[in-house]
Structures are given as C-alpha cells and as structure tokens.
C-alpha cells in the first residue's frame, strides 16, 4: 500500500501562485505520480503527471505553460507549481500514485 499526504493548498487571488506537494509513504511508488482536481459540481479531471519510468511529464492542455510538475529522485514526492492561477483552477486537488492510490485531497481556491 501507498499512503499519500498532500500539502500547500489555500486561498489565492487570480494571477497568483501556489505550490502543492504530495509525499508518499509505505511501499515505493513504481511508475507514476500526479495530480487530479475536482471543481464543485464537476467530474474529477486530470491535471498533470510525472512518469518515473521514462522521466516524462504530461499536462492537461488547460494548465500547460502555467503549471509545472516535478519530483524528487527518490520517487517519494511530487510538487505542482501553479502560476497565473485562474478562477477555473478552483477545486480539490488530489494526488494519485501508480494510477490506483489516491490522497485525501487539498482545497485550492482562486478568488477575484
């Protein structure tokens, strides 16, 4: 089992920045770690992921150029640097490891 702990959420004004972190414990993460989000009344959607096995990153088109995902060499943590935040970035952000382990989620609220 992998346990995930998210941190770094909060309230920010449009155009501002936040940095989310997700740290894994338990057994090692083997392949991927990333972020999904869910806005009120909407389905959960993919944000970004890092693939440890080929050292590549993938982003949702809506965050390209604004968000950057990075990880540590030990495959224990990922970070999501979010810049130029928009109102539509508001939601609960979830960390996902190996496509099956979810974190509890952390609130990000962007206000005007």
N, C-alpha and C positions, 0 to 999 in steps of 0.2 A: 504493500500500500504506500501511496504517496500522500502526504498532507501538505497543503499549500496555505500560506499566510500572505495576504495582501496588505499593503500599506500605502499611504501617500495621497489618498483621496481628499476631497474637500470642496470648498466653495471658491470660485474664481470668476472674475469678470471676463466678458468676451475679449478676445485678444491676448488673454493671459496664458500662463503656463502652469502645468503640474507634472510631477514625476511620480509614477506608480511603480511599486516594487512588489515582486512576488518571490517568496523564498520557500523552497521545498525541503521537507524533512521525511524521514522514513527511508524507503528504498530509493535507489538512484533513478532519476529521470533518464530515460534511454534515448528518446528520439526528438521530441518537440516540447516547447513551452510557448505559450502565447496568451493573448487577451481576447476576450469577447465582451460585448456590452449589451445591456438591455434597457431601452428607454421605456418610460411609462406607457402602457397600452400597446407596446410593440413586441415583436419576437426578438429573441436574443440573436445578435449578429456578430460575425467575425470582425475583429479589428486588425490584429497583426500576430504573426507567429515567427519564431526562430526555429530552424531545423538544425539540431545539433549534428545530425549525421552527414550533412553536406555543407554546413555553415552558411546557410542562406536564410533570407528573411522574405516574408510575404506580407503585403499590406492590403487592406480594403482600399479601394480607389478613393473613398471619401476622406481618408486620412493621409494619403500619400503626400509627402512634402511638408507635412505638419507634425506627424508623429514619428518617433524613432524607437525601435525595439532593440535592446541589447541584452547580452547575457554574460555571465562570468564563465571562466574557463572550466570551472568545476561542475557546470551544468546544474547548479543549485539555485540560481537566482536569475530572474529576468526583470528588466526595467522598461518602462514605457515613458519616454519623454514626450509630453504633449504640449505643443506650442500653437499659437494662434487659435486658441480654443474658440469654438462657436457654440451658440445655444444648443444646436442639434447634437453636440457631443455629450450632453447631459444624460446620465444614466448610471446604472450599477455596472461596474466593470468586474469581470470575472477572470481569474487566471485559470488556464487549462494546461495540463501536462499529459503528454502521451495520448492525447485525444480522449482520455477517459477520466482523469482526475480533475475535479473542479475545486476551486477555492470558494469561500463563503460569499465573496463579492464585496466591493467597496464603492461607496457613493461618490460620484463626481457631478457637481452641479455648476453649470456655467450660467451666469446671470448677466443681464444687460445693464 
